[in-house]
């Protein structure tokens, strides 16, 4: 066996006498340094330049290549709206047709996807983007789905989607189109038509598009594009508006909804009365305020049930609605309540008594005035002057008297001024004489000059 430590064998001598090693000995294995002179590696393969697809073309491919259903309803809605922004109307139309086909699918999830996508499109803030005719197309497809749908959850979704589309189509200016679609749907559902109609027209979804338009444009669109839909919807439409009112947090928008409900009178009378049964105090208060604004005489008794409500905010709203709807019929009730309620409610009652011209209120108000704090006392005095009954003259004169023989006292200057103005408002010779006497008795360094100036004015304040 060869010695593993021996040198490699020597080959025959080369020309010139140099020894020659065997072939194969001069290898990289024996001489690692030779590896440094190896063949250079091949050049890296060139990657072809990336092709950048324009954004609008990329979005179009998503629809054209049938990938629309791979996204969620919200993603599909955003994609279709972006296509409209980019002017790809034909591609949007192709997507809308795909939604229509999906509504007839045997798969529940596919129908749900289509309904939710259409709902998101119809609820978009900028509906002006959607091509003319698309909303009626959606309404027709969703209506057919509503008629045929057997799944309860999808049927509920179809109801909301239909209500939203009816409101959107009507608000766009096609009230007759919305009306005819709705009539056809209700006809085709047969016996359940009345119940379905109430659900559709009282849905908050019906109000979404017209309210957004009204909030944005104001009264300029009220008669032309907002009220027609709600007049078509009748009391059910008012019910949906009241639900919006209950949930709206923006004060300006709440006032707009109240304005709309007022414009809908008398269609809104019954729905407003129904909302008096609500648990939330502010809903009841809003309903009472509305009753007062609507001026429905039949609301008189409905408001009377809240005159002694423990929540003072509701009580004050009830007082206001009570006298506004009942007129002189409320006089005895208000006078009975006057001494038994808090100062703010008393002030509200005084306003009501003035507005209805309560002839028998002079005595109770004159009796109350000395018992209350200064601000409310002045309000009582002003009310006596506005009512203008001569029976108030003695009571008003007492507020101007100097009291006590040695240390004379008198009412605060603001109270005395109010009494003087009330006497001038009554305007009889007896009232003028009472005020003249007060001017003579008033101290020169006090309010004599002020009372004299008031006595020279021919009219109230």
C-alpha positions in Angstrom: 0.0 0.0 0.0 1.5 3.3 -0.9 2.7 5.6 1.9 0.1 8.4 2.1 2.9 10.6 3.3 5.2 10.0 0.3 5.7 12.5 -2.6 3.7 12.1 -5.9 5.5 9.9 -8.5 7.9 11.6 -10.9 7.3 11.3 -14.7 10.0 10.8 -17.4 12.3 13.7 -17.9 11.1 16.5 -20.2 13.1 18.0 -23.0 15.8 20.1 -21.3 16.2 17.7 -18.5 13.4 19.0 -16.3 11.4 16.3 -14.6 7.7 15.9 -15.7 4.8 15.1 -13.4 2.0 12.8 -14.5 -1.0 14.3 -16.2 -3.8 15.3 -13.9 -1.5 16.2 -11.1 -1.7 19.9 -12.0 -5.3 20.4 -10.7 -7.1 22.8 -8.5 -7.3 20.1 -5.9 -3.5 19.9 -5.5 -3.0 23.6 -6.2 -5.8 25.7 -4.7 -4.2 28.9 -5.9 -5.1 28.0 -9.4 -8.7 28.5 -8.6 -8.1 32.3 -8.6 -7.6 32.1 -12.3 -10.9 30.3 -13.0 -13.3 31.2 -15.8 -15.3 34.3 -14.9 -19.0 33.7 -14.0 -21.5 34.4 -16.7 -23.1 37.9 -16.7 -26.4 38.2 -14.8 -29.6 37.7 -16.8 -31.2 41.0 -17.8 -34.7 41.6 -16.3 -37.1 43.1 -18.8 -38.3 46.6 -17.8 -41.5 46.6 -15.7 -44.5 47.6 -17.7 -46.4 50.3 -15.8 -50.2 50.0 -16.4 -52.1 53.4 -16.1 -54.3 53.5 -13.1 -57.5 53.9 -15.0 -56.6 50.9 -17.2 -55.7 48.8 -14.1 -59.2 49.5 -12.6 -60.9 48.8 -15.9 -59.2 45.4 -16.1 -60.6 44.5 -12.7 -64.0 44.8 -14.1 -63.4 43.6 -17.7 -61.5 40.5 -16.6 -64.3 39.5 -14.1 -62.5 40.2 -10.8 -65.2 42.6 -9.5 -66.7 39.9 -7.2 -63.3 39.2 -5.6 -63.7 42.5 -3.5 -66.0 43.3 -0.7 -69.1 45.5 -1.4 -67.3 48.6 0.0 -64.2 47.9 -2.2 -66.4 47.4 -5.3 -68.3 50.6 -4.6 -65.0 52.5 -4.3 -63.7 51.0 -7.5 -66.8 51.8 -9.5 -66.9 55.4 -8.2 -63.3 55.8 -9.1 -64.0 54.6 -12.6 -66.7 57.3 -12.9 -64.3 60.0 -11.6 -61.8 58.8 -14.3 -64.5 59.0 -17.0 -64.7 55.2 -17.6 -68.5 55.2 -17.9 -68.6 52.2 -20.2 -66.6 50.1 -17.8 -68.9 51.3 -14.9 -71.9 50.2 -17.0 -70.3 46.8 -17.4 -69.9 46.6 -13.6 -73.5 47.6 -13.1 -74.6 44.8 -15.5 -72.5 42.3 -13.5 -74.3 43.4 -10.3 -77.7 42.8 -12.0 -76.6 39.3 -13.1 -75.4 38.6 -9.5 -78.9 39.5 -8.1 -80.3 36.4 -9.9 -77.6 34.0 -8.7 -78.4 30.8 -6.9 -75.8 31.6 -4.3 -77.0 33.6 -1.3 -73.6 35.1 -0.7 -73.5 36.4 -4.3 -76.9 38.0 -4.0 -75.9 39.6 -0.7 -72.7 40.9 -2.3 -74.7 42.5 -5.1 -77.3 44.1 -2.8 -74.8 45.5 -0.5 -72.7 46.9 -3.3 -75.8 48.6 -4.9 -76.8 49.9 -1.5 -73.3 51.5 -1.1 -73.5 53.0 -4.5 -76.9 54.5 -3.9 -75.8 55.9 -0.6 -72.8 57.6 -2.0 -72.5 61.3 -1.2 -72.0 62.4 -4.8 -74.9 60.7 -6.6 -74.5 63.2 -9.5 -71.7 61.1 -10.8 -73.9 58.0 -11.4 -75.0 57.9 -15.0 -78.6 58.8 -15.8 -80.7 55.6 -15.8 -78.4 53.6 -13.6 -80.4 54.2 -10.4 -83.7 53.1 -12.0 -81.9 50.1 -13.4 -80.8 49.2 -9.9 -84.3 49.8 -8.6 -85.8 47.4 -11.1 -83.3 44.7 -10.3 -83.5 45.1 -6.6 -87.3 45.2 -6.8 -87.4 41.9 -8.6 -85.0 40.4 -6.1 -87.3 41.7 -3.3 -90.3 40.0 -4.8 -88.5 36.6 -5.3 -86.2 36.5 -2.3 -86.9 33.8 0.2 -84.1 34.4 2.7 -85.3 36.7 5.5 -82.1 38.6 6.0 -81.7 39.3 2.3 -85.3 40.3 2.1 -84.7 42.9 4.9 -81.6 44.1 3.1 -83.6 44.4 -0.2 -86.3 46.4 1.6 -83.7 49.0 2.8 -82.0 49.0 -0.6 -85.3 49.6 -2.4 -86.2 52.4 0.0 -82.9 54.0 -0.6 -83.2 53.8 -4.3 -86.8 55.1 -4.4 -85.6 58.1 -2.4 -82.6 58.6 -4.6 -84.5 58.3 -7.9 -87.2 60.7 -6.6 -84.6 63.3 -5.4 -82.8 63.2 -8.8 -86.0 64.6 -10.3 -87.7 61.5 -11.5 -90.6 61.3 -9.0 -92.9 59.6 -11.4 -90.3 56.9 -12.1 -89.9 56.3 -8.4 -93.7 56.2 -8.0 -94.2 53.7 -10.9 -91.4 51.4 -9.7 -92.8 51.4 -6.2 -96.3 50.7 -7.5 -95.2 47.8 -9.6 -93.2 46.2 -6.7 -96.2 46.6 -4.3 -98.5 45.1 -6.9 -96.3 42.1 -7.5 -95.9 41.2 -3.8 -99.7 40.7 -3.5 -101.3 40.5 -0.1 -98.2 41.7 1.7 -98.2 44.9 -0.3 -99.7 47.2 2.4 -97.2 46.0 5.1 -94.3 46.3 2.7 -95.4 49.7 1.6 -95.4 51.0 5.2 -91.9 49.4 5.8 -90.5 51.0 2.7 -92.0 54.5 3.2 -91.2 54.7 6.9 -87.6 53.6 6.4 -84.9 56.0 7.3 -83.2 54.9 4.0 -86.0 56.6 2.0 -85.1 60.0 3.7 -81.3 59.7 3.2 -80.9 61.3 -0.3 -83.6 64.1 0.1 -82.2 65.1 3.5 -78.7 65.3 2.2 -79.9 67.5 -0.6 -81.9 69.7 1.8 -79.0 70.0 4.2 -76.7 71.1 1.3 -79.0 73.3 -0.8 -81.6 74.6 1.7 -85.0 76.0 0.9 -84.2 76.4 -2.8 -84.9 72.7 -3.4 -87.6 72.2 -0.7 -90.6 72.5 -3.0 -89.1 71.1 -6.2 -87.1 68.0 -5.1 -87.7 67.3 -1.4 -91.3 67.7 -0.4 -92.8 65.9 -3.4 -91.3 62.6 -2.2 -92.5 63.0 1.3 -96.0 64.0 0.2 -96.1 60.8 -1.9 -94.9 58.9 1.2 -97.5 60.5 3.4 -97.6 59.9 7.2 -95.2 56.9 6.8 -92.6 59.2 5.3 -93.0 61.6 8.3 -92.3 58.6 10.6 -89.0 58.0 8.9 -88.1 61.7 9.3 -88.9 61.6 13.0 -86.5 58.7 13.4 -83.8 60.8 11.7 -84.7 63.6 14.1 -84.2 61.3 17.1 -80.7 60.3 16.0 -79.4 63.5 14.5 -76.8 65.3 16.7 -76.2 68.3 14.6 -78.4 71.2 15.8 -78.6 72.9 12.4 -79.7 69.7 10.7 -82.3 69.0 13.4 -83.8 72.4 12.7 -84.0 71.5 9.0 -85.8 68.3 9.8 -88.3 70.1 12.0 -88.8 72.6 9.2 -89.6 69.8 6.8 -92.0 68.1 9.2 -93.8 71.4 9.6 -94.0 71.9 5.9 -95.6 68.4 5.7 -98.5 69.3 7.9 -101.2 67.9 8.2 -99.6 64.6 7.0 -97.1 64.8 10.0 -99.8 65.4 12.7 -100.3 61.7 13.7 -96.7 60.6 13.5 -95.6 63.5 15.7 -98.3 62.5 18.3 -97.0 58.9 18.2 -93.5 60.0 19.1 -94.8 61.4 22.4 -94.7 57.8 23.5 -90.9 57.6 23.2 -88.7 56.9 26.2 -86.0 59.5 25.4 -86.9 62.9 26.9 -85.5 64.9 24.0 -87.7 63.0 21.6 -90.8 63.9 23.6 -89.7 67.5 24.0 -89.1 67.8 20.2 -92.5 66.2 19.5 -94.2 68.8 21.8 -92.3 71.6 20.2 -93.5 70.3 16.8 -97.1 70.1 18.0 -96.9 73.8 19.0 -95.3 74.7 15.6 -97.8 72.7 13.6 -100.7 74.3 15.3 -103.0 71.3 15.1 -106.1 72.1 17.3 -106.5 68.4 18.1 -103.1 68.3 19.7 -104.5 70.4 22.7 -105.3 67.3 24.7 -102.2 65.4 23.7 -100.0 68.2 25.1 -102.1 68.6 28.3 -100.9 65.1 29.5 -97.4 66.5 30.0 -98.2 69.7 31.8 -97.1 68.3 35.2 -94.4 66.0 33.8 -91.5 65.5 36.3 -88.9 66.4 33.7 -89.1 70.2 33.6 -87.7 70.4 30.1 -90.7 68.4 28.9 -93.1 70.3 31.1 -92.0 73.7 29.6 -92.4 72.3 26.1 -95.8 71.0 27.0 -96.9 74.4 28.3 -95.8 76.0 25.0 -97.5 73.4 22.9 -100.6 73.6 25.1 -101.3 77.3 24.7 -100.3 77.4 21.0 -102.7 74.6 20.1 -105.5 75.3 22.6 -105.7 79.1 22.6 -108.2 80.5 25.1 -109.2 77.0 26.1 -106.0 76.7 28.0 -106.5 79.8 30.2 -107.9 78.1 33.3 -105.4 75.3 33.2 -102.5 77.6 32.9 -103.7 79.8 35.8 -104.1 76.7 38.0 -100.6 75.6 37.2 -99.0 79.0 37.5 -98.3 79.2 41.3 -97.3 75.5 41.5 -94.4 75.3 39.1 -90.7 76.4 38.9 -89.8 79.9 37.8 -88.8 79.0 34.2 -92.1 77.2 33.7 -93.9 80.2 35.3 -92.2 82.5 32.8 -93.3 80.2 30.0 -96.9 80.3 31.3 -96.8 84.1 31.5 -95.8 84.2 27.8 -98.7 82.0 26.9 -101.2 84.0 28.9 -100.1 87.1 27.1 -100.3 85.5 23.7 -103.8 84.1 24.1 -105.0 87.4 25.8 -106.2 85.8 29.0 -108.8 88.1 30.4 -109.0 86.5 33.8 -105.2 86.3 34.4 -104.8 89.8 35.9 -105.7 88.9 39.5 -103.6 85.6 39.7 -100.5 87.3 38.2 -100.8 90.4 40.5 -101.0 88.0 43.4 -98.0 86.0 42.3 -95.7 89.0 41.5 -94.8 90.1 45.1 -93.9 86.4 46.0 -91.3 85.7 43.4 -87.7 86.8 42.8 -86.9 90.1 41.0 -86.5 88.8 37.4 -89.8 86.9 37.5 -91.5 89.8 39.3 -90.6 92.1 36.4 -91.9 89.4 34.0 -95.2 89.4 35.9 -95.4 93.2 35.8 -94.7 93.3 32.1 -97.4 90.7 31.5 -99.9 92.8 33.4 -99.0 95.8 31.2 -99.3 93.7 28.0 -102.7 92.3 29.1 -103.8 95.9 29.6 -106.6 95.3 32.0 -107.5 98.3 34.3 -107.8 95.9 37.3 -104.0 95.7 37.3 -103.6 99.4 38.2 -103.8 99.1 42.0 -101.3 96.2 42.1 -98.9 98.1 39.8 -99.3 101.2 42.0 -98.1 99.3 45.0 -94.8 98.6 43.3 -94.3 102.3 43.0 -95.2 103.2 46.6 -92.7 104.5 49.2 -93.1 102.1 52.2 -92.5 103.0 55.8 -93.0 106.3 57.6 -89.5 107.2 58.9 -87.1 104.8 57.0 -88.8 104.7 53.7 -88.2 101.7 51.5 -89.2 100.9 47.9 -88.8 98.3 45.2 -85.7 98.0 43.2 -85.3 100.6 40.5 -85.8 97.9 37.7 -89.1 96.8 39.3 -90.3 100.4 39.6 -89.4 101.2 36.0 -91.3 98.1 34.8 -94.4 99.1 36.8 -94.3 102.6 35.4 -94.1 101.2 31.8 -97.0 98.8 32.6 -99.2 101.7 33.7 -98.4 103.6 30.5 -99.2 100.5 28.5 -102.6 100.3 30.1 -103.1 103.9 29.1 -106.3 104.8 31.0 -106.6 108.1 32.9 -106.6 106.1 36.2 -103.2 104.5 35.2 -101.8 107.9 34.2 -102.9 109.4 37.6 -101.4 106.5 39.5 -98.0 107.1 37.7 -98.2 110.9 38.2 -98.6 110.3 42.0 -95.6 108.0 42.0 -93.5 110.7 40.3 -94.5 113.3 43.0 -93.6 110.9 45.8 -90.3 109.7 44.3 -87.2 111.2 45.9 -85.4 113.8 43.8 -82.1 112.0 44.3 -83.7 108.7 43.4 -85.6 107.6 40.3 -88.0 110.6 40.0 -86.5 111.8 36.8 -86.6 108.3 35.3 -90.3 107.9 36.2 -91.1 111.4 34.8 -89.5 110.4 31.4 -91.6 107.2 31.3 -94.8 109.1 32.1 -94.2 111.3 29.0 -94.0 108.4 26.6 -97.3 107.8 24.9 -96.7 104.0 24.3 -95.4 101.0 26.1 -91.6 100.8 26.5 
